[in-house]
Amino acid sequence: METLQKICLVVTIIGAIAWGLIGLFNYNFIEAIFGADMFARVIYTLVGITGLINIGILFNHIKNI
């Protein structure tokens, strides 16, 4: 589970950086790298899924305190 948590954290951080760049500079580096096609949508979907997994990890950690 620790490996999954680290992978999800890295993907979530990359997603946060992507949204930060969109908000600050109106630059979408995901679309710049992968294009505005289905692959970019898959990347955004993965970021969303990892965010949901991180929420579960957060609540699991709170419950264990």
C-alpha positions in Angstrom: 0.0 0.0 0.0 2.9 2.4 0.7 4.0 2.2 -3.0 0.4 3.0 -4.2 0.4 6.0 -1.8 3.6 7.3 -3.2 2.6 6.9 -6.8 -0.8 8.6 -6.1 1.0 11.4 -4.3 3.4 12.0 -7.2 0.6 12.0 -9.7 -1.5 14.4 -7.6 1.5 16.8 -7.2 2.0 16.8 -11.0 -1.7 17.5 -11.4 -1.5 20.4 -8.9 1.4 21.8 -10.8 -0.5 21.5 -14.0 -3.5 23.4 -12.6 -1.2 26.0 -11.1 0.3 26.7 -14.4 -3.1 27.0 -16.0 -4.3 29.4 -13.3 -1.2 31.6 -13.2 0.0 31.6 -16.9 -2.9 30.0 -18.9 -0.4 27.3 -20.0 -1.5 23.7 -20.1 1.7 21.6 -20.2 -0.3 18.4 -20.3 -1.8 19.4 -23.6 1.5 20.8 -24.7 3.2 17.5 -24.1 0.5 15.0 -25.1 -1.7 17.1 -27.4 -5.4 17.9 -26.9 -6.5 14.4 -27.7 -7.8 11.4 -25.8 -4.4 10.7 -24.2 -4.5 14.1 -22.3 -8.0 13.2 -21.1 -6.7 9.9 -19.8 -3.9 11.8 -17.9 -6.5 14.1 -16.3 -8.7 11.1 -15.4 -5.7 9.4 -13.7 -5.0 12.6 -11.7 -8.7 12.7 -10.6 -8.6 9.1 -9.5 -5.4 9.5 -7.6 -6.9 12.5 -5.9 -9.8 10.4 -4.7 -7.4 7.7 -3.5 -5.5 10.4 -1.6 -8.8 11.4 0.1 -9.3 7.8 1.2 -5.7 7.7 2.5 -6.3 10.9 4.5 -9.5 9.7 6.1 -7.8 6.3 6.9 -4.9 8.1 8.6 -7.3 10.3 10.6 -9.3 7.2 11.7 -6.1 5.5 12.9 -5.1 8.4 15.2 
